[in-house]
Structures are given as C-alpha cells and as structure tokens.
Amino acid sequence: MAWVYLLIAGVLEIVWAFSMKQSEGFTRLMPSVITIVAMVFSFGLLSLSMKTLPLGTAYTIWTGIGAVGAFIVGIVVLGEYLSLIRVIAAALIVGGLVLMQASTPTH
C-alpha cells in the first residue's frame, strides 16, 4: 500500500503545483484552496508511505513525480517552452526514479 500512497501523493503534488500557479500568488480563492487541500493530502499520503518505505526513497520519488509531472503539465496545459535538453533532463529524472524504486528492498 505504501507505493500506492506514494503515487497518489506524487500526483497530488502535481495538482498543488499547478493550482499554485493558477492562484496568482494566492490572490485567487479557488486555486488557493485547491493548492492548500492538495498539499495537506499530498503530505499526509507521503507520511503514510514513509511508515514502510525508506525516507530517501519516498521523498525522492515523491519529488520526482511532482517535478516531471509539473514539467509535463507546464508544456501541455500552459504552453511552456519545450526543448530537447529539457526532455533529456526530465528523462534523467525518470531514470533516477526507476533506479530508486528498483533498488529499494521490499518488506
């Protein structure tokens, strides 16, 4: 279950990053509320995953999901700049996440 919690926590990190951008510095109510609620649940699920998973694994994967997810949302939804170098950088992050997960002992 820890991996499921961690995956959902990572997706919620993408949600709060996107809604934070939409909040325009917390000046818009609904995006601000979504940001705070998604943050609380993301941190809560991350915490639950850390009951079983090592700190380094859980935190690295959580931030990686958020980073790559926010990168993709930025390009697809917000029309942010896309270049080969940025894609390679994101691919390296994903590769690191796969290696981190694969190197974590299961209980």
Stockholm file with secondary structure:
# STOCKHOLM 1.0

chainA/1-107         MAWVYLLIAGVLEIVWAFSMKQSEGFTRLMPSVITIVAMVFSFGLLSLSMKTLPLGTAYTIWTGIGAVGAFIVGIVVLGEYLSLIRVIAAALIVGGLVLMQASTPTH
#=GR chainA/1-107 SS CHHHHHHHHHHHHHHHHHHHHHTTTTTSHHHHHHHHHHHHHHHHHHHHHTTTSCHHHHHHHHHHHHHHHHHHHHHHTTCCCCCHHHHHHHHHHHHHHHHHHHTSCCC
#=GC SS_cons         CHHHHHHHHHHHHHHHHHHHHHTTTTTSHHHHHHHHHHHHHHHHHHHHHTTTSCHHHHHHHHHHHHHHHHHHHHHHTTCCCCCHHHHHHHHHHHHHHHHHHHTSCCC
//
